C-alpha cells in the first residue's frame, strides 16, 4: 500500500514490553510501505537522546527551576517508524522555561 501525500495512517507498533498499539503516522516521502508491526524503539531512542541533550544543557546553566515541554509527531521514513520534532515549516514544537533566584 502506498501512503497518500501527508495523509495520516494508523500503523501497528510494538512497545518494548511486547504490547501492541496503533499510532497515527505521517509519511515523510513517497514510498511503498507494508503495514507490518514496527518497533517503538526508534521513538524511545530519539526521546532518550533529546532529553539527555536537554539535561546536559540544564546542568551547565544550573537554573533553580526548569520546565521543558515538547511534542513528537510520528512518521515513516524508509519503512521505519521515526520521531519528528521539527516539521517542514521549520517550526519546532519545544517550550522551555528556566528560572533563577537572586
LOMI-636927 format. One record per residue: residue number from 1; z, x, y of N, C-alpha, C, O in turn. Coordinates in Angstrom, 2 decimals. Example, Ala and Ser with C-alpha at 12.3 -4.5 7.8 and 13.67 -1.06 7.14 Angstrom:
# LOMI-636927
<atom i="1" n_c3="7.80" n_c1="13.19" n_c2="-5.69" ca_c3="7.80" ca_c1="12.30" ca_c2="-4.50" c_c3="7.80" c_c1="13.20" c_c2="-3.30" o_c3="8.46" o_c1="14.24" o_c2="-3.32"/>
<atom i="2" n_c3="7.08" n_c1="12.85" n_c2="-2.25" ca_c3="7.14" ca_c1="13.67" ca_c2="-1.06" c_c3="7.87" c_c1="12.90" c_c2="0.03" o_c3="8.04" o_c1="13.41" o_c2="1.14"/>
# end
This chain:
# LOMI-636927
<atom i="1" n_c3="0.00" n_c1="0.84" n_c2="-1.18" ca_c3="0.00" ca_c1="0.00" ca_c2="0.00" c_c3="0.00" c_c1="0.88" c_c2="1.24" o_c3="0.65" o_c1="1.92" o_c2="1.26"/>
<atom i="2" n_c3="-0.71" n_c1="0.47" n_c2="2.24" ca_c3="-0.77" ca_c1="1.25" ca_c2="3.47" c_c3="0.03" c_c1="0.53" c_c2="4.55" o_c3="-0.09" o_c1="-0.68" o_c2="4.72"/>
<atom i="3" n_c3="0.85" n_c1="1.29" n_c2="5.27" ca_c3="1.61" ca_c1="0.71" ca_c2="6.37" c_c3="0.66" c_c1="0.36" c_c2="7.50" o_c3="-0.35" o_c1="1.04" o_c2="7.69"/>
<atom i="4" n_c3="0.96" n_c1="-0.69" n_c2="8.25" ca_c3="0.20" ca_c1="-1.03" ca_c2="9.43" c_c3="0.62" c_c1="-0.15" c_c2="10.58" o_c3="1.56" o_c1="0.65" o_c2="10.45"/>
<atom i="5" n_c3="-0.04" n_c1="-0.28" n_c2="11.69" ca_c3="0.29" ca_c1="0.53" ca_c2="12.86" c_c3="1.66" c_c1="0.15" c_c2="13.39" o_c3="1.82" o_c1="-0.87" o_c2="14.05"/>
<atom i="6" n_c3="2.64" n_c1="0.98" n_c2="13.09" ca_c3="4.04" ca_c1="0.88" ca_c2="13.52" c_c3="4.70" c_c1="-0.47" c_c2="13.21" o_c3="5.66" o_c1="-0.84" o_c2="13.88"/>
<atom i="7" n_c3="4.21" n_c1="-1.19" n_c2="12.21" ca_c3="4.88" ca_c1="-2.41" ca_c2="11.78" c_c3="6.01" c_c1="-2.01" c_c2="10.84" o_c3="5.77" o_c1="-1.30" o_c2="9.86"/>
<atom i="8" n_c3="7.24" n_c1="-2.46" n_c2="11.10" ca_c3="8.35" ca_c1="-2.07" ca_c2="10.24" c_c3="8.18" c_c1="-2.62" c_c2="8.83" o_c3="7.66" o_c1="-3.72" o_c2="8.63"/>
<atom i="9" n_c3="8.63" n_c1="-1.84" n_c2="7.84" ca_c3="8.58" ca_c1="-2.23" ca_c2="6.44" c_c3="9.97" c_c1="-2.03" c_c2="5.84" o_c3="10.72" o_c1="-1.16" o_c2="6.29"/>
<atom i="10" n_c3="10.32" n_c1="-2.83" n_c2="4.83" ca_c3="11.57" ca_c1="-2.63" ca_c2="4.12" c_c3="11.29" c_c1="-1.74" c_c2="2.92" o_c3="10.32" o_c1="-1.94" o_c2="2.19"/>
<atom i="11" n_c3="12.17" n_c1="-0.76" n_c2="2.72" ca_c3="11.99" ca_c1="0.23" ca_c2="1.67" c_c3="13.27" c_c1="0.38" c_c2="0.89" o_c3="14.34" o_c1="0.48" o_c2="1.50"/>
<atom i="12" n_c3="13.23" n_c1="0.41" n_c2="-0.45" ca_c3="14.45" ca_c1="0.63" ca_c2="-1.23" c_c3="14.91" c_c1="2.09" c_c2="-1.10" o_c3="14.10" o_c1="3.01" o_c2="-1.20"/>
<atom i="13" n_c3="16.21" n_c1="2.28" n_c2="-0.86" ca_c3="16.79" ca_c1="3.60" ca_c2="-0.65" c_c3="18.02" c_c1="3.75" c_c2="-1.53" o_c3="18.82" o_c1="2.83" o_c2="-1.68"/>
<atom i="14" n_c3="18.17" n_c1="4.94" n_c2="-2.11" ca_c3="19.32" ca_c1="5.24" ca_c2="-2.98" c_c3="20.34" c_c1="6.06" c_c2="-2.19" o_c3="20.03" o_c1="7.14" o_c2="-1.70"/>
<atom i="15" n_c3="21.56" n_c1="5.53" n_c2="-2.07" ca_c3="22.65" ca_c1="6.26" ca_c2="-1.42" c_c3="23.18" c_c1="7.32" c_c2="-2.38" o_c3="22.94" o_c1="7.23" o_c2="-3.58"/>
<atom i="16" n_c3="23.91" n_c1="8.33" n_c2="-1.86" ca_c3="24.40" ca_c1="9.40" ca_c2="-2.73" c_c3="25.19" c_c1="8.92" c_c2="-3.95" o_c3="25.13" o_c1="9.56" o_c2="-5.00"/>
<atom i="17" n_c3="25.93" n_c1="7.84" n_c2="-3.84" ca_c3="26.71" ca_c1="7.32" ca_c2="-4.96" c_c3="25.90" c_c1="6.48" c_c2="-5.93" o_c3="26.44" o_c1="5.98" o_c2="-6.92"/>
<atom i="18" n_c3="24.59" n_c1="6.32" n_c2="-5.66" ca_c3="23.73" ca_c1="5.57" ca_c2="-6.55" c_c3="23.47" c_c1="4.13" c_c2="-6.12" o_c3="22.63" o_c1="3.46" o_c2="-6.71"/>
<atom i="19" n_c3="24.17" n_c1="3.65" n_c2="-5.10" ca_c3="23.95" ca_c1="2.30" ca_c2="-4.62" c_c3="22.57" c_c1="2.19" c_c2="-3.98" o_c3="22.16" o_c1="3.06" o_c2="-3.21"/>
<atom i="20" n_c3="21.86" n_c1="1.11" n_c2="-4.31" ca_c3="20.55" ca_c1="0.88" ca_c2="-3.72" c_c3="20.67" c_c1="-0.08" c_c2="-2.55" o_c3="21.34" o_c1="-1.11" o_c2="-2.65"/>
<atom i="21" n_c3="20.03" n_c1="0.27" n_c2="-1.45" ca_c3="19.97" ca_c1="-0.61" ca_c2="-0.29" c_c3="18.52" c_c1="-0.67" c_c2="0.17" o_c3="17.71" o_c1="0.16" o_c2="-0.23"/>
<atom i="22" n_c3="18.19" n_c1="-1.63" n_c2="1.00" ca_c3="16.88" ca_c1="-1.69" ca_c2="1.63" c_c3="17.06" c_c1="-1.37" c_c2="3.10" o_c3="17.96" o_c1="-1.89" o_c2="3.76"/>
<atom i="23" n_c3="16.19" n_c1="-0.50" n_c2="3.61" ca_c3="16.23" ca_c1="-0.16" ca_c2="5.02" c_c3="14.89" c_c1="-0.49" c_c2="5.64" o_c3="13.86" o_c1="-0.46" o_c2="4.98"/>
<atom i="24" n_c3="14.92" n_c1="-0.81" n_c2="6.92" ca_c3="13.69" ca_c1="-1.06" ca_c2="7.66" c_c3="13.23" c_c1="0.26" c_c2="8.23" o_c3="14.00" o_c1="0.95" o_c2="8.90"/>
<atom i="25" n_c3="11.98" n_c1="0.62" n_c2="7.99" ca_c3="11.45" ca_c1="1.91" ca_c2="8.43" c_c3="10.17" c_c1="1.73" c_c2="9.23" o_c3="9.47" o_c1="0.72" o_c2="9.10"/>
<atom i="26" n_c3="9.88" n_c1="2.72" n_c2="10.04" ca_c3="8.61" ca_c1="2.81" ca_c2="10.77" c_c3="7.83" c_c1="3.97" c_c2="10.17" o_c3="8.42" o_c1="5.01" o_c2="9.85"/>
<atom i="27" n_c3="6.55" n_c1="3.82" n_c2="10.03" ca_c3="5.72" ca_c1="4.91" ca_c2="9.56" c_c3="5.34" c_c1="5.75" c_c2="10.76" o_c3="5.00" o_c1="5.21" o_c2="11.81"/>
<atom i="28" n_c3="5.41" n_c1="7.09" n_c2="10.63" ca_c3="5.10" ca_c1="7.96" ca_c2="11.77" c_c3="3.63" c_c1="8.35" c_c2="11.83" o_c3="3.20" o_c1="8.94" o_c2="12.82"/>
<atom i="29" n_c3="2.86" n_c1="8.02" n_c2="10.82" ca_c3="1.43" ca_c1="8.30" ca_c2="10.81" c_c3="0.77" c_c1="7.45" c_c2="9.75" o_c3="1.46" o_c1="6.82" o_c2="8.95"/>
<atom i="30" n_c3="-0.56" n_c1="7.41" n_c2="9.72" ca_c3="-1.27" ca_c1="6.60" ca_c2="8.73" c_c3="-1.39" c_c1="7.35" c_c2="7.42" o_c3="-1.94" o_c1="8.45" o_c2="7.37"/>
<atom i="31" n_c3="-0.86" n_c1="6.77" n_c2="6.37" ca_c3="-0.97" ca_c1="7.34" ca_c2="5.03" c_c3="-0.62" c_c1="6.27" c_c2="4.02" o_c3="0.08" o_c1="5.31" o_c2="4.34"/>
<atom i="32" n_c3="-1.08" n_c1="6.43" n_c2="2.80" ca_c3="-0.71" ca_c1="5.52" ca_c2="1.72" c_c3="0.66" c_c1="5.95" c_c2="1.21" o_c3="0.86" o_c1="7.11" o_c2="0.86"/>
<atom i="33" n_c3="1.58" n_c1="5.01" n_c2="1.16" ca_c3="2.94" ca_c1="5.31" ca_c2="0.72" c_c3="3.33" c_c1="4.30" c_c2="-0.35" o_c3="3.25" o_c1="3.09" o_c2="-0.12"/>
<atom i="34" n_c3="3.76" n_c1="4.79" n_c2="-1.50" ca_c3="4.23" ca_c1="3.91" ca_c2="-2.56" c_c3="5.64" c_c1="3.45" c_c2="-2.22" o_c3="6.39" o_c1="4.16" o_c2="-1.55"/>
<atom i="35" n_c3="5.99" n_c1="2.27" n_c2="-2.67" ca_c3="7.32" ca_c1="1.72" ca_c2="-2.39" c_c3="8.29" c_c1="2.08" c_c2="-3.49" o_c3="8.99" o_c1="1.22" o_c2="-4.02"/>
<atom i="36" n_c3="8.34" n_c1="3.37" n_c2="-3.85" ca_c3="9.34" ca_c1="3.82" ca_c2="-4.81" c_c3="10.67" c_c1="4.00" c_c2="-4.09" o_c3="10.73" o_c1="3.95" o_c2="-2.86"/>
<atom i="37" n_c3="11.74" n_c1="4.21" n_c2="-4.84" ca_c3="13.06" ca_c1="4.36" ca_c2="-4.25" c_c3="13.17" c_c1="5.73" c_c2="-3.62" o_c3="12.92" o_c1="6.74" o_c2="-4.26"/>
<atom i="38" n_c3="13.56" n_c1="5.77" n_c2="-2.34" ca_c3="13.69" ca_c1="7.01" ca_c2="-1.59" c_c3="15.15" c_c1="7.43" c_c2="-1.54" o_c3="16.03" o_c1="6.57" o_c2="-1.44"/>
<atom i="39" n_c3="15.44" n_c1="8.73" n_c2="-1.61" ca_c3="16.83" ca_c1="9.18" ca_c2="-1.45" c_c3="17.23" c_c1="9.14" c_c2="0.02" o_c3="16.41" o_c1="9.38" o_c2="0.90"/>
<atom i="40" n_c3="18.48" n_c1="8.83" n_c2="0.28" ca_c3="19.02" ca_c1="8.75" ca_c2="1.64" c_c3="19.46" c_c1="10.12" c_c2="2.14" o_c3="19.88" o_c1="10.25" o_c2="3.29"/>
<atom i="41" n_c3="19.37" n_c1="11.14" n_c2="1.29" ca_c3="19.89" ca_c1="12.47" ca_c2="1.62" c_c3="19.24" c_c1="13.10" c_c2="2.85" o_c3="19.91" o_c1="13.84" o_c2="3.57"/>
<atom i="42" n_c3="17.96" n_c1="12.83" n_c2="3.11" ca_c3="17.32" ca_c1="13.38" ca_c2="4.31" c_c3="17.97" c_c1="12.84" c_c2="5.57" o_c3="18.12" o_c1="13.55" o_c2="6.56"/>
<atom i="43" n_c3="18.37" n_c1="11.57" n_c2="5.54" ca_c3="19.01" ca_c1="10.96" ca_c2="6.71" c_c3="20.42" c_c1="11.52" c_c2="6.88" o_c3="20.82" o_c1="11.84" o_c2="8.00"/>
<atom i="44" n_c3="21.19" n_c1="11.63" n_c2="5.78" ca_c3="22.55" ca_c1="12.15" ca_c2="5.91" c_c3="22.54" c_c1="13.62" c_c2="6.30" o_c3="23.43" o_c1="14.07" o_c2="7.03"/>
<atom i="45" n_c3="21.55" n_c1="14.37" n_c2="5.83" ca_c3="21.44" ca_c1="15.78" ca_c2="6.22" c_c3="21.16" c_c1="15.88" c_c2="7.72" o_c3="21.76" o_c1="16.71" o_c2="8.41"/>
<atom i="46" n_c3="20.28" n_c1="15.05" n_c2="8.22" ca_c3="19.98" ca_c1="15.05" ca_c2="9.66" c_c3="21.23" c_c1="14.68" c_c2="10.46" o_c3="21.52" o_c1="15.30" o_c2="11.49"/>
<atom i="47" n_c3="21.98" n_c1="13.68" n_c2="9.98" ca_c3="23.21" ca_c1="13.26" ca_c2="10.65" c_c3="24.23" c_c1="14.39" c_c2="10.67" o_c3="24.87" o_c1="14.63" o_c2="11.70"/>
<atom i="48" n_c3="24.39" n_c1="15.10" n_c2="9.55" ca_c3="25.33" ca_c1="16.23" ca_c2="9.48" c_c3="24.94" c_c1="17.32" c_c2="10.47" o_c3="25.80" o_c1="17.86" o_c2="11.16"/>
<atom i="49" n_c3="23.66" n_c1="17.65" n_c2="10.55" ca_c3="23.21" ca_c1="18.72" ca_c2="11.43" c_c3="23.33" c_c1="18.34" c_c2="12.90" o_c3="23.67" o_c1="19.18" o_c2="13.73"/>
<atom i="50" n_c3="23.05" n_c1="17.07" n_c2="13.23" ca_c3="23.19" ca_c1="16.62" ca_c2="14.61" c_c3="24.66" c_c1="16.67" c_c2="15.02" o_c3="24.98" o_c1="17.19" o_c2="16.09"/>
<atom i="51" n_c3="25.55" n_c1="16.14" n_c2="14.19" ca_c3="26.97" ca_c1="16.12" ca_c2="14.55" c_c3="27.55" c_c1="17.53" c_c2="14.59" o_c3="28.42" o_c1="17.81" o_c2="15.41"/>
<atom i="52" n_c3="27.10" n_c1="18.43" n_c2="13.71" ca_c3="27.59" ca_c1="19.81" ca_c2="13.73" c_c3="27.17" c_c1="20.51" c_c2="15.03" o_c3="27.97" o_c1="21.23" o_c2="15.63"/>
<atom i="53" n_c3="25.93" n_c1="20.30" n_c2="15.46" ca_c3="25.46" ca_c1="20.90" ca_c2="16.71" c_c3="26.24" c_c1="20.36" c_c2="17.90" o_c3="26.59" o_c1="21.11" o_c2="18.81"/>
<atom i="54" n_c3="26.51" n_c1="19.05" n_c2="17.90" ca_c3="27.28" ca_c1="18.46" ca_c2="19.00" c_c3="28.72" c_c1="18.95" c_c2="18.98" o_c3="29.29" o_c1="19.22" o_c2="20.04"/>
<atom i="55" n_c3="29.32" n_c1="19.07" n_c2="17.80" ca_c3="30.70" ca_c1="19.56" ca_c2="17.68" c_c3="30.80" c_c1="21.00" c_c2="18.18" o_c3="31.79" o_c1="21.36" o_c2="18.83"/>
<atom i="56" n_c3="29.81" n_c1="21.81" n_c2="17.88" ca_c3="29.80" ca_c1="23.21" ca_c2="18.35" c_c3="29.80" c_c1="23.27" c_c2="19.87" o_c3="30.52" o_c1="24.07" o_c2="20.47"/>
<atom i="57" n_c3="29.00" n_c1="22.43" n_c2="20.49" ca_c3="28.96" ca_c1="22.38" ca_c2="21.95" c_c3="30.29" c_c1="21.91" c_c2="22.52" o_c3="30.76" o_c1="22.45" o_c2="23.53"/>
<atom i="58" n_c3="30.90" n_c1="20.91" n_c2="21.90" ca_c3="32.19" ca_c1="20.42" ca_c2="22.37" c_c3="33.28" c_c1="21.48" c_c2="22.23" o_c3="34.17" o_c1="21.56" o_c2="23.07"/>
<atom i="59" n_c3="33.22" n_c1="22.28" n_c2="21.18" ca_c3="34.20" ca_c1="23.36" ca_c2="21.01" c_c3="34.05" c_c1="24.41" c_c2="22.11" o_c3="35.04" o_c1="25.02" o_c2="22.53"/>
<atom i="60" n_c3="32.83" n_c1="24.63" n_c2="22.58" ca_c3="32.59" ca_c1="25.60" ca_c2="23.66" c_c3="33.04" c_c1="25.06" c_c2="25.02" o_c3="33.63" o_c1="25.79" o_c2="25.81"/>
<atom i="61" n_c3="32.77" n_c1="23.78" n_c2="25.28" ca_c3="33.08" ca_c1="23.20" ca_c2="26.59" c_c3="34.51" c_c1="22.70" c_c2="26.68" o_c3="35.02" o_c1="22.52" o_c2="27.79"/>
<atom i="62" n_c3="35.16" n_c1="22.47" n_c2="25.55" ca_c3="36.56" ca_c1="22.07" ca_c2="25.45" c_c3="36.97" c_c1="20.91" c_c2="26.38" o_c3="37.89" o_c1="21.07" o_c2="27.18"/>
<atom i="63" n_c3="36.30" n_c1="19.77" n_c2="26.29" ca_c3="36.76" ca_c1="18.63" ca_c2="27.08" c_c3="38.08" c_c1="18.11" c_c2="26.52" o_c3="38.37" o_c1="18.30" o_c2="25.33"/>
<atom i="64" n_c3="38.87" n_c1="17.46" n_c2="27.36" ca_c3="40.11" ca_c1="16.85" ca_c2="26.89" c_c3="39.81" c_c1="15.63" c_c2="26.03" o_c3="40.57" o_c1="15.30" o_c2="25.12"/>
<atom i="65" n_c3="38.70" n_c1="14.99" n_c2="26.32" ca_c3="38.31" ca_c1="13.79" ca_c2="25.60" c_c3="36.79" c_c1="13.75" c_c2="25.53" o_c3="36.11" o_c1="14.05" o_c2="26.51"/>
<atom i="66" n_c3="36.25" n_c1="13.37" n_c2="24.38" ca_c3="34.80" ca_c1="13.29" ca_c2="24.22" c_c3="34.42" c_c1="12.08" c_c2="23.39" o_c3="35.13" o_c1="11.68" o_c2="22.47"/>
<atom i="67" n_c3="33.29" n_c1="11.51" n_c2="23.75" ca_c3="32.74" ca_c1="10.39" ca_c2="23.01" c_c3="31.23" c_c1="10.56" c_c2="22.96" o_c3="30.59" o_c1="10.75" o_c2="24.00"/>
<atom i="68" n_c3="30.67" n_c1="10.51" n_c2="21.78" ca_c3="29.23" ca_c1="10.63" ca_c2="21.62" c_c3="28.75" c_c1="9.45" c_c2="20.79" o_c3="29.28" o_c1="9.16" o_c2="19.72"/>
<atom i="69" n_c3="27.75" n_c1="8.79" n_c2="21.32" ca_c3="27.20" ca_c1="7.62" ca_c2="20.65" c_c3="25.69" c_c1="7.81" c_c2="20.54" o_c3="25.02" o_c1="8.06" o_c2="21.54"/>
<atom i="70" n_c3="25.16" n_c1="7.68" n_c2="19.33" ca_c3="23.71" ca_c1="7.77" ca_c2="19.18" c_c3="23.25" c_c1="6.89" c_c2="18.04" o_c3="24.02" o_c1="6.54" o_c2="17.14"/>
<atom i="71" n_c3="22.00" n_c1="6.55" n_c2="18.10" ca_c3="21.40" ca_c1="5.73" ca_c2="17.06" c_c3="20.25" c_c1="6.47" c_c2="16.40" o_c3="19.55" o_c1="7.24" o_c2="17.06"/>
<atom i="72" n_c3="20.06" n_c1="6.24" n_c2="15.14" ca_c3="18.95" ca_c1="6.82" ca_c2="14.40" c_c3="18.05" c_c1="5.70" c_c2="13.91" o_c3="18.52" o_c1="4.71" o_c2="13.36"/>
<atom i="73" n_c3="16.78" n_c1="5.87" n_c2="14.10" ca_c3="15.80" ca_c1="4.95" ca_c2="13.53" c_c3="15.28" c_c1="5.62" c_c2="12.27" o_c3="15.14" o_c1="6.84" o_c2="12.23"/>
<atom i="74" n_c3="14.99" n_c1="4.85" n_c2="11.26" ca_c3="14.50" ca_c1="5.42" ca_c2="10.01" c_c3="12.98" c_c1="5.27" c_c2="9.95" o_c3="12.42" o_c1="4.25" o_c2="10.35"/>
<atom i="75" n_c3="12.33" n_c1="6.32" n_c2="9.45" ca_c3="10.89" ca_c1="6.30" ca_c2="9.35" c_c3="10.41" c_c1="6.96" c_c2="8.08" o_c3="11.20" o_c1="7.54" o_c2="7.33"/>
<atom i="76" n_c3="9.13" n_c1="6.87" n_c2="7.84" ca_c3="8.50" ca_c1="7.51" ca_c2="6.69" c_c3="7.50" c_c1="8.53" c_c2="7.22" o_c3="6.66" o_c1="8.23" o_c2="8.06"/>
<atom i="77" n_c3="7.62" n_c1="9.75" n_c2="6.72" ca_c3="6.69" ca_c1="10.80" ca_c2="7.08" c_c3="6.36" c_c1="11.59" c_c2="5.82" o_c3="7.27" o_c1="12.10" o_c2="5.15"/>
<atom i="78" n_c3="5.09" n_c1="11.69" n_c2="5.49" ca_c3="4.64" ca_c1="12.38" ca_c2="4.28" c_c3="5.36" c_c1="11.87" c_c2="3.04" o_c3="5.68" o_c1="12.65" o_c2="2.14"/>
<atom i="79" n_c3="5.61" n_c1="10.57" n_c2="3.00" ca_c3="6.23" ca_c1="9.95" ca_c2="1.83" c_c3="7.73" c_c1="10.11" c_c2="1.76" o_c3="8.33" o_c1="9.63" o_c2="0.79"/>
<atom i="80" n_c3="8.37" n_c1="10.75" n_c2="2.74" ca_c3="9.81" ca_c1="10.98" ca_c2="2.74" c_c3="10.49" c_c1="10.14" c_c2="3.82" o_c3="9.93" o_c1="9.92" o_c2="4.90"/>
<atom i="81" n_c3="11.68" n_c1="9.68" n_c2="3.52" ca_c3="12.49" ca_c1="8.96" ca_c2="4.49" c_c3="13.05" c_c1="9.96" c_c2="5.49" o_c3="13.62" o_c1="10.97" o_c2="5.09"/>
<atom i="82" n_c3="12.90" n_c1="9.69" n_c2="6.79" ca_c3="13.39" ca_c1="10.60" ca_c2="7.82" c_c3="14.21" c_c1="9.84" c_c2="8.86" o_c3="14.07" o_c1="8.63" o_c2="9.01"/>
<atom i="83" n_c3="15.07" n_c1="10.56" n_c2="9.57" ca_c3="15.83" ca_c1="10.00" ca_c2="10.68" c_c3="15.10" c_c1="10.35" c_c2="11.97" o_c3="14.66" o_c1="11.48" o_c2="12.15"/>
<atom i="84" n_c3="14.96" n_c1="9.38" n_c2="12.86" ca_c3="14.26" ca_c1="9.58" ca_c2="14.12" c_c3="15.25" c_c1="9.38" c_c2="15.25" o_c3="15.81" o_c1="8.30" o_c2="15.41"/>
<atom i="85" n_c3="15.48" n_c1="10.43" n_c2="16.04" ca_c3="16.38" ca_c1="10.35" ca_c2="17.19" c_c3="15.58" c_c1="10.14" c_c2="18.46" o_c3="15.98" o_c1="9.35" o_c2="19.32"/>
<atom i="86" n_c3="14.46" n_c1="10.83" n_c2="18.60" ca_c3="13.62" ca_c1="10.73" ca_c2="19.80" c_c3="12.33" c_c1="10.02" c_c2="19.42" o_c3="11.64" o_c1="10.43" o_c2="18.49"/>
<atom i="87" n_c3="12.01" n_c1="8.98" n_c2="20.14" ca_c3="10.78" ca_c1="8.24" ca_c2="19.89" c_c3="9.61" c_c1="8.89" c_c2="20.62" o_c3="9.80" o_c1="9.83" o_c2="21.39"/>
<atom i="88" n_c3="8.43" n_c1="8.41" n_c2="20.37" ca_c3="7.23" ca_c1="8.93" ca_c2="21.01" c_c3="7.24" c_c1="8.83" c_c2="22.52" o_c3="6.52" o_c1="9.56" o_c2="23.20"/>
<atom i="89" n_c3="8.04" n_c1="7.94" n_c2="23.06" ca_c3="8.10" ca_c1="7.79" ca_c2="24.51" c_c3="8.85" c_c1="8.95" c_c2="25.16" o_c3="8.83" o_c1="9.10" o_c2="26.38"/>
<atom i="90" n_c3="9.52" n_c1="9.78" n_c2="24.34" ca_c3="10.25" ca_c1="10.91" ca_c2="24.89" c_c3="11.68" c_c1="10.58" c_c2="25.29" o_c3="12.39" o_c1="11.45" o_c2="25.80"/>
<atom i="91" n_c3="12.10" n_c1="9.35" n_c2="25.08" ca_c3="13.47" ca_c1="8.97" ca_c2="25.40" c_c3="14.36" c_c1="9.18" c_c2="24.20" o_c3="14.01" o_c1="8.79" o_c2="23.09"/>
<atom i="92" n_c3="15.50" n_c1="9.79" n_c2="24.42" ca_c3="16.44" ca_c1="9.99" ca_c2="23.32" c_c3="17.51" c_c1="8.92" c_c2="23.38" o_c3="17.91" o_c1="8.49" o_c2="24.46"/>
<atom i="93" n_c3="17.95" n_c1="8.48" n_c2="22.23" ca_c3="18.99" ca_c1="7.49" ca_c2="22.15" c_c3="20.31" c_c1="8.24" c_c2="21.93" o_c3="20.83" o_c1="8.28" o_c2="20.81"/>
<atom i="94" n_c3="20.85" n_c1="8.83" n_c2="22.99" ca_c3="22.06" ca_c1="9.64" ca_c2="22.90" c_c3="22.89" c_c1="9.41" c_c2="24.15" o_c3="22.42" o_c1="9.58" o_c2="25.27"/>
<atom i="95" n_c3="24.14" n_c1="9.01" n_c2="23.95" ca_c3="25.06" ca_c1="8.75" ca_c2="25.06" c_c3="26.27" c_c1="9.66" c_c2="24.88" o_c3="26.94" o_c1="9.60" o_c2="23.85"/>
<atom i="96" n_c3="26.55" n_c1="10.49" n_c2="25.88" ca_c3="27.65" ca_c1="11.46" ca_c2="25.80" c_c3="28.59" c_c1="11.21" c_c2="26.95" o_c3="28.16" o_c1="11.09" o_c2="28.10"/>
<atom i="97" n_c3="29.90" n_c1="11.13" n_c2="26.65" ca_c3="30.94" ca_c1="11.01" ca_c2="27.67" c_c3="31.94" c_c1="12.13" c_c2="27.45" o_c3="32.52" o_c1="12.24" o_c2="26.37"/>
<atom i="98" n_c3="32.14" n_c1="12.97" n_c2="28.46" ca_c3="33.10" ca_c1="14.07" ca_c2="28.38" c_c3="34.10" c_c1="13.90" c_c2="29.53" o_c3="33.72" o_c1="13.53" o_c2="30.64"/>
<atom i="99" n_c3="35.38" n_c1="14.18" n_c2="29.25" ca_c3="36.42" ca_c1="14.10" ca_c2="30.28" c_c3="37.29" c_c1="15.34" c_c2="30.25" o_c3="37.66" o_c1="15.83" o_c2="29.18"/>
<atom i="100" n_c3="37.60" n_c1="15.83" n_c2="31.43" ca_c3="38.53" ca_c1="16.94" ca_c2="31.58" c_c3="39.65" c_c1="16.51" c_c2="32.51" o_c3="39.39" o_c1="15.89" o_c2="33.54"/>
<atom i="101" n_c3="40.89" n_c1="16.82" n_c2="32.16" ca_c3="42.02" ca_c1="16.55" ca_c2="33.04" c_c3="42.21" c_c1="17.72" c_c2="33.99" o_c3="41.66" o_c1="18.80" o_c2="33.79"/>
<atom i="102" n_c3="43.00" n_c1="17.49" n_c2="35.03" ca_c3="43.24" ca_c1="18.57" ca_c2="36.00" c_c3="44.35" c_c1="19.47" c_c2="35.54" o_c3="44.69" o_c1="20.43" o_c2="36.22"/>
# end
